[in-house]
């Protein structure tokens, strides 16, 4: 999500400093939800958590999309949505790790985990080739 909220906050405030600081709520949300996410996902069905977290994140991104053309958008609302997206993302990441562990066994688990680790790195690098 990183770039999106920075651009929206920059559009609203016209402040480069506010735009840079707009990347913090997503990371803080991810860190704040980390421990509870691990405990809850261990007790729940990881597949249901994956689906629920993707539905919630889709709703957050839809809200951000609708806010781009709205005059009622505020930087605080965008930053709150970024915080929520970060918190939901840690639930999704945790559930995905558990689901992969449940599906793959032995040496296939090592390969599957390497794809999980490689996916975010390639996303930041801009590679659109291959799975992930």
C-alpha positions in Angstrom: 0.0 0.0 0.0 2.9 2.4 0.8 2.9 4.6 -2.3 -0.9 5.1 -2.4 -1.4 6.7 0.9 1.7 8.9 0.5 0.3 10.2 -2.8 -3.2 10.8 -1.4 -1.8 12.7 1.6 0.4 14.7 -0.6 -2.6 15.6 -2.8 -4.6 16.6 0.3 -2.0 18.5 2.3 0.5 19.6 -0.4 3.2 18.8 2.2 6.1 16.5 1.3 6.8 16.0 5.0 3.2 14.8 5.6 3.5 12.5 2.6 6.7 10.9 3.9 5.2 10.4 7.3 2.1 8.8 5.7 4.0 5.6 5.3 4.2 5.1 9.1 0.6 4.0 9.9 0.8 0.9 7.7 4.0 -0.2 9.4 2.7 0.6 12.9 -0.5 -1.3 12.2 1.5 -4.3 11.0 3.6 -4.2 14.2 0.7 -3.6 16.6 -1.3 -6.5 15.2 1.6 -8.9 15.0 1.4 -10.7 18.3 -2.4 -10.9 18.5 -2.5 -12.1 14.8 -0.2 -15.0 15.5 -2.3 -16.2 18.5 -5.6 -15.7 16.8 -4.6 -17.3 13.5 -3.2 -20.4 15.3 -6.6 -20.8 16.9 -8.7 -20.2 13.8 -8.9 -21.8 10.4 -6.1 -20.1 8.3 -8.1 -20.4 5.1 -11.0 -18.5 6.6 -8.6 -15.8 7.9 -7.0 -15.5 4.4 -10.4 -15.0 2.8 -11.6 -12.6 5.5 -8.4 -10.5 5.5 -8.5 -10.3 1.7 -12.2 -9.1 1.8 -11.3 -6.5 4.4 -8.3 -5.3 2.5 -10.4 -5.1 -0.7 -12.9 -2.9 1.2 -10.1 -0.7 2.5 -8.7 -0.2 -1.0 -12.2 0.4 -2.4 -12.7 3.1 0.3 -9.3 4.7 -0.7 -10.3 4.6 -4.3 -13.6 6.3 -3.5 -11.8 8.9 -1.3 -9.6 10.0 -4.2 -12.5 11.7 -5.9 -14.3 12.8 -2.7 -14.1 16.3 -1.2 -14.7 14.8 2.2 -11.3 13.0 2.3 -9.0 13.9 5.0 -5.4 12.9 5.7 -6.4 11.4 9.1 -9.0 9.2 7.4 -6.5 8.0 4.8 -3.9 7.3 7.5 -6.5 5.4 9.6 -7.2 3.2 6.6 -3.5 2.7 6.1 -3.2 1.6 9.8 -6.1 -0.8 9.3 -4.6 -2.2 6.1 -1.3 -2.8 7.9 -3.1 -4.6 10.8 -5.1 -6.8 8.4 -2.0 -7.6 6.3 -0.3 -9.2 9.2 -3.3 -11.5 9.7 -3.1 -12.4 6.0 0.6 -13.1 6.1 0.4 -15.2 9.2 -2.5 -17.3 7.9 -0.7 -17.7 4.6 2.4 -19.1 6.3 0.3 -21.6 8.3 -1.7 -22.6 5.2 1.5 -23.3 3.2 2.8 -25.4 6.1 -0.4 -27.4 6.0 -0.4 -28.0 2.3 3.3 -28.7 1.6 5.4 -31.3 3.4 9.1 -32.2 3.5 11.4 -30.6 0.9 8.4 -29.1 -0.9 7.8 -27.0 2.2 11.2 -25.4 1.9 10.5 -24.6 -1.8 7.1 -23.1 -0.9 8.5 -21.0 1.9 11.2 -19.7 -0.4 8.5 -18.5 -2.8 6.7 -16.8 0.1 9.9 -14.9 1.1 10.8 -14.1 -2.5 7.3 -12.7 -3.4 7.5 -9.4 -1.4 11.1 -8.8 -2.5 10.2 -9.2 -6.2 7.2 -7.0 -5.7 9.4 -4.2 -4.4 11.9 -4.7 -7.2 9.1 -4.6 -9.8 9.4 -8.1 -11.3 6.1 -9.1 -12.8 7.3 -12.4 -14.2 6.4 -15.8 -12.8 4.2 -16.9 -9.9 3.9 -14.7 -6.8 
